[in-house]
Amino acid sequence: MKVYLVKLDWSTEDSNDVEITVCGTYEKAYEKFKELIADEMNPQNSWAGEIEWDNDVPKDDKIEFDFLDRRNDTDETECYWMITDTWNYGVHTFISIEIKEVL
């Protein structure tokens, strides 16, 4: 049996946390993954939302960004959305889907 972990690992200069959501289907996990990214893009919720973006890529050279999305509607891919302030490595947001086999 598979379970799908949606992990939000974030840190700012004054706080940090990790939140894990366990989903029974990939579709629910992917929906949560996309929801978390949308929340992070909101400037009222996250430092990442305050960044200027151009075609879903940060315009700021000091921001490191890496994104791997699912390839198609039937592919159960481990996805991630990672953004880090390279001038302050303590500031980051990592969102991922991890697929785990449960015995």
DSSP file (Angstrom, degrees, kcal/mol; ACC not computed):
  #  RESIDUE AA STRUCTURE BP1 BP2  ACC     N-H-->O    O-->H-N    N-H-->O    O-->H-N    TCO  KAPPA ALPHA  PHI   PSI    X-CA   Y-CA   Z-CA
    1    1 A M              0   0    0      0, 0.0   101,-3.7     0, 0.0     2,-0.3   0.000 360.0 360.0 360.0 139.1    0.0    0.0    0.0
    2    2 A K  E     -A  101   0A   0     99,-0.2     2,-0.3    22,-0.2    99,-0.2  -0.774 360.0-169.1-102.0 146.7    1.2    3.5   -0.8
    3    3 A V  E     -A  100   0A   0     97,-2.6    97,-2.7    -2,-0.3     2,-0.5  -0.942  15.5-139.3-126.4 156.4    0.9    6.7    1.1
    4    4 A Y  E     -AB  99  23A   0     19,-2.3    19,-2.7    -2,-0.3     2,-0.5  -0.961  11.5-157.6-122.6 116.2    1.7   10.1   -0.1
    5    5 A L  E     -AB  98  22A   0     93,-3.1    93,-2.8    -2,-0.5     2,-0.6  -0.822   2.1-163.2 -97.2 126.4    3.4   12.6    2.1
    6    6 A V  E     -AB  97  21A   0     15,-2.9    15,-2.5    -2,-0.5     2,-0.5  -0.948  17.4-167.4-107.1 116.0    3.0   16.3    1.4
    7    7 A K  E     -AB  96  20A   0     89,-2.5    89,-2.1    -2,-0.6     2,-0.5  -0.897  17.0-170.0-114.2 131.0    5.7   18.1    3.3
    8    8 A L  E     +AB  95  19A   0     11,-2.9    11,-2.8    -2,-0.5     2,-0.5  -0.969  10.9 177.6-115.8 112.3    6.0   21.9    3.9
    9    9 A D  E     +AB  94  18A   0     85,-3.1    85,-3.2    -2,-0.5     2,-0.3  -0.970  13.7 164.9-117.0 115.9    9.4   22.8    5.4
   10   10 A W  E     -AB  93  17A   0      7,-2.4     7,-2.2    -2,-0.5     2,-0.3  -0.941  16.7-178.8-136.3 155.5    9.9   26.5    5.9
   11   11 A S  E     +AB  92  16A   0     81,-2.5    81,-1.9    -2,-0.3     5,-0.3  -0.976   1.4 178.9-152.7 138.3   12.1   28.9    7.7
   12   12 A T        -     0   0    0      3,-3.4     3,-0.3    -2,-0.3    -2,-0.0  -0.639  53.0 -86.0-121.6-175.2   12.3   32.7    8.1
   13   13 A E  S    S+     0   0    0     -2,-0.2     3,-0.1     1,-0.2    78,-0.1   0.772 126.9  26.8 -65.8 -24.1   14.7   34.8   10.2
   14   14 A D  S    S+     0   0    0      1,-0.2     2,-0.3     0, 0.0    -1,-0.2   0.379 124.7  23.4-122.5   4.2   12.6   34.4   13.3
   15   15 A S        -     0   0    0     -3,-0.3    -3,-3.4     2,-0.0     2,-0.3  -0.992  50.7-178.2-162.3 160.2   10.6   31.2   12.9
   16   16 A N  E     +B   11   0A   0     -2,-0.3     2,-0.3    -5,-0.3    -5,-0.2  -0.980   7.8 164.1-159.1 160.5   10.6   27.7   11.3
   17   17 A D  E     -B   10   0A   0     -7,-2.2    -7,-2.4    -2,-0.3     2,-0.4  -0.979  25.9-136.7-167.8 163.6    8.4   24.6   11.1
   18   18 A V  E     -B    9   0A   0     -2,-0.3     2,-0.4    -9,-0.2    -9,-0.2  -0.998  18.3-170.0-131.1 129.3    7.7   21.4    9.2
   19   19 A E  E     -B    8   0A   0    -11,-2.8   -11,-2.9    -2,-0.4     2,-0.4  -0.976   2.6-167.0-120.3 132.9    4.2   20.4    8.4
   20   20 A I  E     -B    7   0A   0     -2,-0.4     2,-0.5   -13,-0.2   -13,-0.2  -0.979   4.2-168.9-124.1 130.0    3.4   16.9    7.0
   21   21 A T  E     -B    6   0A   0    -15,-2.5   -15,-2.9    -2,-0.4     2,-0.5  -0.973  11.9-150.3-115.1 128.1    0.1   15.9    5.5
   22   22 A V  E     -B    5   0A   0     -2,-0.5     2,-0.3   -17,-0.2   -17,-0.2  -0.868  16.7-171.8-100.3 127.5   -0.5   12.2    4.8
   23   23 A C  E     -B    4   0A   0    -19,-2.7   -19,-2.3    -2,-0.5     3,-0.0  -0.903  25.7-147.2-120.7 148.1   -2.8   11.4    1.9
   24   24 A G  S    S+     0   0    0     -2,-0.3     2,-0.3   -21,-0.2   -22,-0.2   0.631  85.0  40.7 -86.4 -15.9   -4.3    8.1    0.7
   25   25 A T  S  > S-     0   0    0    -21,-0.1     4,-1.8     1,-0.1     5,-0.1  -0.954  75.3-128.6-132.5 153.2   -4.3    9.0   -3.0
   26   26 A Y  H  > S+     0   0    0     -2,-0.3     4,-3.1     1,-0.2     5,-0.2   0.875 108.8  59.9 -64.6 -36.6   -1.9   10.8   -5.2
   27   27 A E  H  > S+     0   0    0      1,-0.2     4,-2.1     2,-0.2    -1,-0.2   0.913 106.6  45.7 -60.2 -43.5   -4.7   13.1   -6.5
   28   28 A K  H  > S+     0   0    0      2,-0.2     4,-2.2     1,-0.2    -1,-0.2   0.897 113.9  49.5 -66.3 -39.7   -5.3   14.4   -2.9
   29   29 A A  H  X S+     0   0    0     -4,-1.8     4,-2.6     2,-0.2    -2,-0.2   0.916 111.1  48.7 -64.2 -43.3   -1.6   14.8   -2.3
   30   30 A Y  H  X S+     0   0    0     -4,-3.1     4,-2.4     2,-0.2    -1,-0.2   0.886 109.9  52.2 -66.2 -38.1   -1.1   16.7   -5.6
   31   31 A E  H  X S+     0   0    0     -4,-2.1     4,-2.1    -5,-0.2    -1,-0.2   0.921 111.9  45.9 -62.0 -44.3   -4.1   19.0   -4.8
   32   32 A K  H  X S+     0   0    0     -4,-2.2     4,-2.6     2,-0.2    -2,-0.2   0.896 110.1  54.8 -65.3 -40.9   -2.5   19.8   -1.4
   33   33 A F  H  X S+     0   0    0     -4,-2.6     4,-1.9     1,-0.2    -2,-0.2   0.933 111.4  43.7 -56.0 -50.4    0.9   20.3   -3.1
   34   34 A K  H  X S+     0   0    0     -4,-2.4     4,-2.3     1,-0.2    -1,-0.2   0.874 111.8  54.2 -65.5 -38.4   -0.6   22.9   -5.5
   35   35 A E  H  X S+     0   0    0     -4,-2.1     4,-2.2     1,-0.2    -2,-0.2   0.912 108.1  49.5 -62.3 -43.9   -2.6   24.5   -2.7
   36   36 A L  H  X S+     0   0    0     -4,-2.6     4,-2.2     2,-0.2    -1,-0.2   0.889 110.0  50.6 -64.1 -39.6    0.6   25.0   -0.6
   37   37 A I  H  X S+     0   0    0     -4,-1.9     4,-1.6     2,-0.2    -2,-0.2   0.931 110.1  49.9 -63.3 -44.7    2.4   26.6   -3.5
   38   38 A A  H  < S+     0   0    0     -4,-2.3     4,-0.4     1,-0.2    -2,-0.2   0.897 110.2  51.1 -60.8 -40.3   -0.5   29.0   -4.1
   39   39 A D  H >< S+     0   0    0     -4,-2.2     3,-1.1     1,-0.2     6,-0.3   0.898 109.0  50.9 -62.6 -40.6   -0.4   29.9   -0.4
   40   40 A E  H 3< S+     0   0    0     -4,-2.2     9,-0.5     1,-0.2    -1,-0.2   0.790 103.9  58.3 -68.3 -27.9    3.3   30.6   -0.5
   41   41 A M  T 3< S+     0   0    0     -4,-1.6    -1,-0.2    -5,-0.1    -2,-0.2   0.550  85.3  94.9 -79.2  -7.0    2.8   32.8   -3.6
   42   42 A N  S X> S-     0   0    0     -3,-1.1     3,-2.0    -4,-0.4     4,-1.7  -0.775  71.9-146.8 -85.6 119.1    0.5   35.0   -1.5
   43   43 A P  T 34 S+     0   0    0      0, 0.0    -1,-0.1     0, 0.0     7,-0.1   0.722  97.5  60.1 -61.5 -20.6    2.5   37.9    0.0
   44   44 A Q  T 34 S+     0   0    0      1,-0.2     3,-0.1     5,-0.1    -4,-0.1   0.662 113.2  37.3 -78.6 -15.3    0.3   38.0    3.0
   45   45 A N  T <4 S+     0   0    0     -3,-2.0     2,-0.3    -6,-0.3    -1,-0.2   0.728 121.3  15.8-104.8 -28.4    1.3   34.4    3.8
   46   46 A S    ><  -     0   0    0     -4,-1.7     3,-0.7    -7,-0.2     4,-0.4  -0.982  60.8-120.9-153.0 153.8    5.0   34.0    2.9
   47   47 A W  G >  S+     0   0    0     -2,-0.3     3,-1.2     1,-0.2     4,-0.4   0.805 110.8  65.3 -63.1 -30.0    8.2   35.8    2.1
   48   48 A A  G >  S+     0   0    0      1,-0.3     3,-1.0     2,-0.2    -1,-0.2   0.804  93.2  60.5 -65.8 -28.6    8.2   34.0   -1.3
   49   49 A G  G <  S+     0   0    0     -3,-0.7    -1,-0.3    -9,-0.5    -2,-0.2   0.673  96.6  60.9 -71.9 -16.4    5.1   35.9   -2.3
   50   50 A E  G <  S+     0   0    0     -3,-1.2    -1,-0.2    -4,-0.4    -2,-0.2   0.580  84.7  99.4 -85.5 -10.4    6.9   39.2   -1.9
   51   51 A I  S <  S-     0   0    0     -3,-1.0     2,-0.5    -4,-0.4    -3,-0.0  -0.485  81.1-115.8 -76.1 144.8    9.4   38.3   -4.6
   52   52 A E        -     0   0    0     -2,-0.2     7,-3.0     2,-0.0     8,-0.5  -0.716  37.4-161.0 -80.5 129.0    9.0   39.6   -8.1
   53   53 A W  E     -E   58   0B   0     -2,-0.5     2,-0.4     5,-0.3    -4,-0.0  -0.824  16.8-165.6-114.7 149.6    8.3   36.7  -10.5
   54   54 A D  E >  S-E   57   0B   0      3,-2.9     3,-0.7    -2,-0.3    -2,-0.0  -0.938  80.9 -20.9-135.3 111.5    8.6   36.4  -14.3
   55   55 A N  T 3  S-     0   0    0     -2,-0.4    -1,-0.1     1,-0.2     0, 0.0   0.925 128.0 -50.6  53.0  49.5    7.0   33.4  -15.9
   56   56 A D  T 3  S+     0   0    0      1,-0.2    -1,-0.2     0, 0.0    -3,-0.0   0.690 120.4 106.9  64.5  22.1    7.0   31.5  -12.6
   57   57 A V  E <  S-E   54   0B   0     -3,-0.7    -3,-2.9     8,-0.0    -1,-0.2  -0.998  77.3-109.9-128.8 132.8   10.7   32.2  -12.1
   58   58 A P  E     -E   53   0B   0      0, 0.0    -5,-0.3     0, 0.0     7,-0.1  -0.356  16.8-151.6 -60.7 137.4   12.0   34.6   -9.5
   59   59 A K  S    S+     0   0    0     -7,-3.0     2,-0.5    -2,-0.0    -6,-0.1   0.585  70.4  96.3 -84.0 -10.9   13.6   37.7  -11.1
   60   60 A D    >   -     0   0    0     -8,-0.5     3,-1.6     1,-0.1    -9,-0.0  -0.701  66.3-150.5 -86.6 123.5   15.9   38.2   -8.1
   61   61 A D  T 3  S+     0   0    0     -2,-0.5    -1,-0.1     1,-0.3    25,-0.0   0.715  94.3  62.6 -66.0 -21.2   19.4   36.7   -8.7
   62   62 A K  T 3  S+     0   0    0     23,-0.1    24,-2.9     2,-0.0     2,-0.5   0.507  87.9  87.5 -83.5  -2.0   19.9   36.0   -4.9
   63   63 A I  E <   -C   85   0A   0     -3,-1.6     2,-0.5    22,-0.2    22,-0.2  -0.864  65.2-155.2-101.1 124.2   16.9   33.6   -4.9
   64   64 A E  E     -C   84   0A   0     20,-2.9    20,-2.5    -2,-0.5     2,-0.4  -0.856  18.3-178.1 -97.2 131.3   17.6   30.0   -5.8
   65   65 A F  E     +C   83   0A   0     -2,-0.5     2,-0.4    18,-0.2    18,-0.2  -0.994  12.7 174.2-136.7 134.7   14.6   28.2   -7.2
   66   66 A D  E     +C   82   0A   0     16,-2.6    16,-3.2    -2,-0.4     2,-0.4  -0.995   6.2 178.7-141.3 135.4   14.0   24.6   -8.2
   67   67 A F  E     -C   81   0A   0     -2,-0.4     2,-0.5    14,-0.2    14,-0.2  -0.989  11.4-180.0-143.6 126.7   10.7   23.0   -9.3
   68   68 A L  E     -C   80   0A   0     12,-2.9    12,-1.9    -2,-0.4     2,-0.2  -0.964  16.1-175.2-126.7 113.9    9.8   19.5  -10.5
   69   69 A D        -     0   0    0     -2,-0.5     9,-0.1    10,-0.2     2,-0.0  -0.546  38.7 -78.0-102.0 168.5    6.1   19.0  -11.3
   70   70 A R        -     0   0    0     -2,-0.2    -1,-0.1     1,-0.1     3,-0.1  -0.364  36.8-136.6 -66.0 147.6    4.3   15.9  -12.3
   71   71 A R  S    S-     0   0    0      1,-0.2     2,-0.3    -3,-0.1    -1,-0.1   0.852  72.8 -13.7 -80.5 -36.0    4.8   14.9  -15.9
   72   72 A N  S >  S-     0   0    0      3,-0.2     3,-0.9     1,-0.0    -1,-0.2  -0.939  77.2 -86.5-156.8 176.8    1.3   14.0  -16.8
   73   73 A D  T 3  S+     0   0    0     -2,-0.3    -3,-0.0     1,-0.2    -2,-0.0   0.672 123.8  42.2 -67.7 -17.7   -2.1   13.2  -15.3
   74   74 A T  T 3  S+     0   0    0      2,-0.0     2,-0.5    -4,-0.0    -1,-0.2   0.498  90.4 100.6-106.1  -5.1   -1.4    9.5  -14.8
   75   75 A D    <   -     0   0    0     -3,-0.9     2,-1.3     1,-0.1    -3,-0.2  -0.722  59.0-153.2 -89.1 120.6    2.2    9.8  -13.5
   76   76 A E        +     0   0    0     -2,-0.5     2,-0.4    -6,-0.1    23,-0.1  -0.737  33.2 171.0 -90.4  89.1    2.7    9.5   -9.7
   77   77 A T        -     0   0    0     -2,-1.3     2,-0.7   -51,-0.0    -7,-0.1  -0.794  42.2-117.3-104.9 139.2    5.9   11.5   -9.5
   78   78 A E        -     0   0    0     -2,-0.4     2,-0.2    -9,-0.1    20,-0.2  -0.682  46.3-165.7 -70.8 117.4    7.6   12.7   -6.4
   79   79 A C        -     0   0    0     -2,-0.7    18,-2.5    18,-0.2     2,-0.3  -0.665  13.0-174.3-107.3 158.4    7.3   16.5   -6.9
   80   80 A Y  E     -CD  68  96A   0    -12,-1.9   -12,-2.9    16,-0.2     2,-0.4  -0.994  18.8-166.9-152.3 155.0    9.1   19.4   -5.2
   81   81 A W  E     +CD  67  95A   0     14,-2.6    14,-2.5    -2,-0.3     2,-0.4  -0.937  23.8 177.4-138.1 109.8    9.0   23.2   -5.1
   82   82 A M  E     +CD  66  94A   0    -16,-3.2   -16,-2.6    -2,-0.4     2,-0.4  -0.965   9.1 174.2-127.2 130.8   12.1   24.7   -3.4
   83   83 A I  E     +CD  65  93A   0     10,-2.4    10,-2.5    -2,-0.4     2,-0.4  -0.999   5.1 177.7-137.3 133.5   13.0   28.3   -2.9
   84   84 A T  E     -CD  64  92A   0    -20,-2.5   -20,-2.9    -2,-0.4     2,-0.9  -0.994  31.7-130.4-137.5 139.4   15.9   29.7   -0.9
   85   85 A D  E >   -C   63   0A   0      6,-2.4     3,-1.5     3,-0.5     6,-0.4  -0.818  21.3-161.1 -85.2 107.8   17.3   33.1   -0.2
   86   86 A T  T 3  S+     0   0    0    -24,-2.9     3,-0.3    -2,-0.9    -1,-0.1   0.650  88.8  56.8 -70.9 -14.2   21.0   32.6   -1.0
   87   87 A W  T 3  S+     0   0    0    -25,-0.4    -1,-0.3     1,-0.3     2,-0.2   0.600 122.5  26.4 -87.4 -12.5   22.0   35.7    0.9
   88   88 A N    X   -     0   0    0     -3,-1.5     3,-2.7     3,-0.2    -3,-0.5  -0.663  69.6-172.7-148.7  85.4   20.3   34.3    4.0
   89   89 A Y  T 3  S+     0   0    0     -3,-0.3    -3,-0.1     1,-0.3    -1,-0.1   0.636  80.8  72.8 -61.6 -13.5   20.2   30.4    3.9
   90   90 A G  T 3  S+     0   0    0      1,-0.1     2,-0.7    -6,-0.1    -1,-0.3   0.669  85.1  77.2 -71.4 -14.4   18.0   30.4    7.0
   91   91 A V    <   +     0   0    0     -3,-2.7    -6,-2.4    -6,-0.4     2,-0.3  -0.859  66.0 125.4-101.8 113.1   15.2   31.7    4.8
   92   92 A H  E     -AD  11  84A   0    -81,-1.9   -81,-2.5    -2,-0.7     2,-0.3  -0.987  42.2-151.9-157.5 162.7   13.6   28.9    2.6
   93   93 A T  E     -AD  10  83A   0    -10,-2.5   -10,-2.4    -2,-0.3     2,-0.5  -0.947  15.2-177.9-140.7 121.9   10.5   27.1    1.7
   94   94 A F  E     +AD   9  82A   0    -85,-3.2   -85,-3.1    -2,-0.3     2,-0.4  -0.986   1.3 179.8-121.5 124.2   10.5   23.5    0.5
   95   95 A I  E     +AD   8  81A   0    -14,-2.5   -14,-2.6    -2,-0.5     2,-0.3  -0.985  14.7 162.8-122.8 133.3    7.3   21.8   -0.5
   96   96 A S  E     -AD   7  80A   0    -89,-2.1   -89,-2.5    -2,-0.4     2,-0.5  -0.985  36.9-138.2-148.8 157.8    7.3   18.2   -1.7
   97   97 A I  E     -A    6   0A   0    -18,-2.5     2,-0.4    -2,-0.3   -18,-0.2  -0.988  25.8-171.6-111.4 124.9    5.3   15.1   -2.4
   98   98 A E  E     -A    5   0A   0    -93,-2.8   -93,-3.1    -2,-0.5     2,-0.5  -0.973  13.1-145.8-118.3 133.0    7.0   11.9   -1.2
   99   99 A I  E     -A    4   0A   0     -2,-0.4     2,-0.4   -95,-0.2   -95,-0.2  -0.858  20.7-175.4-100.6 125.1    5.7    8.5   -2.1
  100  100 A K  E     -A    3   0A   0    -97,-2.7   -97,-2.6    -2,-0.5     2,-0.5  -0.955  22.4-135.6-125.0 139.9    6.2    5.8    0.6
  101  101 A E  E     -A    2   0A   0     -2,-0.4     2,-0.5   -99,-0.2   -99,-0.2  -0.823  21.1-156.8 -91.5 126.2    5.4    2.1    0.5
  102  102 A V              0   0    0   -101,-3.7    -2,-0.0    -2,-0.5     0, 0.0  -0.903 360.0 360.0-107.4 128.7    3.7    1.0    3.8
  103  103 A L              0   0    0     -2,-0.5    -1,-0.1  -101,-0.0  -101,-0.1   0.457 360.0 360.0 -87.2 360.0    3.9   -2.7    4.7
